[in-house]
Structures are given as C-alpha cells and as structure tokens.
Amino acid sequence: MAAMRGGSSSFRSSLLLRCWGDVRQLAAANRKYLSMHQQKGDENQLVQYSVADSVATITLNDPKHLNALTENMGDQLSEIVEELRQRKDIRVAILTGAGEAFSAGGDLKFLQARIDTRSQLKNQNVMLNFYSRFLSVRKLQVPVIAAINGPAVGAGLCLAVACDLRIAHVSSKMGFTFSRLGLHPGMAATHFAPKVLGPQLATQMLLTGEVIDGATALRRGLVVDIANSKDGVLRKAHTLASDIAASSPLAVRQCILSLRKMVQKAQCSVRKIEETGLSDALAQEALSQSICYSAPDLQEGIEAVIEKRSPQFTT
C-alpha cells in the first residue's frame, strides 16, 4: 500500500508538472500572440496601428478618399504617436496607407476653408497646427519607414519624406504638386526635400510640381528600395525594420536623434528637444501659404482639379 501510495503521489506530481508545463507554454504562446496582434482602432478609425516583434505598423485608414490628410486624421495620428512613445518595446515604426494610396495629400475642403478665411494670421496658426499633427511622427525616437504603397502627392509626399526611410511600389506616383495647385509647399517640404534629394532636384520638383514613379524615385534617392506589388512594399519595409530592430536599441535611438539634427534646449528650466531648422521652415511655409490663400490662383487650381482641366493662373 505504501508503495502504491508513493507511486500514486509520484504520478500526481508528474501529472501536475506536465499540466503546469502546458499552462506555461499556453501562457507564453498567448503572450506571443498578443505581442504579434496588438492593435488599436476599428475599421472606422482614420488611423490604426498594430505591433509585432517590436515593430509598430501605423496605417492611414481613409481609403475611400485616398487617405487625404485631414485635421481629424492628424489628431488620431498624434494620439497614436504619443501612445507608442510611452512603450519600451517599440524599436521601429512603419507608416503606410490603406487601400490603393499612401496619401493623396491635403483635403480640398480644408483648402477651400482656408481661402474663405480672410485672416492671414489665423490661417498661419491653422497651418502650423495642421503640420504639427502629422509631423508628430518625428517625435517617435525610433526609425520611421514610409511604406509608399500607392500615390503620395502634395502633403502626402511631405509626410513620407518626413520619415527616415522610404520604400515604394515601382509604379507609385510621387510629387510635391503644390505649385500646380497655386499654393506654396507646406508640411516641411522645403526643409526635408533638399535633405533627401539634394538642393537641385528638390528645387526642380518643388517648382514644377513634377510627378515621378517609384523607379525614378529610386534613381533620385527619394526611396531606398522599390517593390513590384503593394504587398511587397510592406514586406520589404518589415524586412528592413527587422534588420534595424536587431541592432542595439540605444545606439539606434541615439543615431536617429543625431541624423534628425535634434538638439536639447533649455527653456524655462525644462529640457526641450527640437529639430534644427524645422520650426523656421514651418513658420515660413505657413506665412507663404497664408499669402497664397488670399490670391486667386489657388481658387483657380482647386476648380481646375474638380473640373479635371488645366489651371489658368494669373498672379
């Protein structure tokens, strides 16, 4: 009986150990699943994100409007950026668009509202606030990769060049099309484009509103790689993100700060990190855009887009 009790006890212990091992495996699998599938946002939100293997994928989610940049979308993007900034497990971020486009740029209704607002000062402030919403991606102290899955024009391309790296579909249309609309470039285009393209090519693209494809963008250095399918763009972005995530997180974060020319400034006894030259460029762009809002060319440009014709500029 004693031997039987001992054997029964040993059997129970063995069974408990196996069960405990199964529970631990299940818990580990569940943690891995949650890590791979953490998401924020339902299908109705304008910006969504998911996290897998230390990589956050942020998606502009208004495919019916080709992910046009609006104030509401900017607010949601800023909120997500702030959430991700608080996390310690994020090593790289990817920014992409849902559907067929990365982003078709600014919303025409928003531009029309600026025309209808007579105060240049108010328009300057509105534009500075608008820029800050989307350029909040620069507050992520990890590399941000733009996965340009489709057209990225106007402010949409500005958002892409504000990212640290870019990968595009071979046929994606890209251009700083502001001048074709009768508007000064914004969203820090005059700050980032020369850094990415060099002064001459940046000037050419900004003044002409030239639209190029992914293959041309690769030759010009606007993107680091291209893919032949939209899914391929995201796959290549994730491969690059994984390569970066394998490096020292601290070294990568510090390198990003250096590359972005971030400097620490003491203001009212508070250490504040700012990007050299960015605020000056944004202030000048906001002023210049406010001047364009009060001129007839922008109205003509918007009407030409709606009527699908070439604009006839006069100023």
Secondary structure, DSSP 4 states (H G I P E B T S, - for coil): -HHHHHHHHHHHHHHHHHHHHHHHHHHHHHHHHHHHHEEE--TTSSEEEEEETTEEEEEE--GGGTT-B-HHHHHHHHHHHHHHHT-SS--EEEEEESTT-SB--B-HHHHHHHHH---HHHHHHHHHHHHHHHGGGGGSSS-EEEEE-S-EETHHHHHHHTSSEEEEETT--EE-THHHHT----TTHHHHHHHHH-HHHHHHHHHH--EE-HHHHHHHTS-SEEESSHHHHHHHHHHHHHHHHTS-HHHHHHHHHHHTTEEEEEETTEEEEEETTHHHHHHHHHHHHHHHHTSHHHHHHHHHHHHTS------
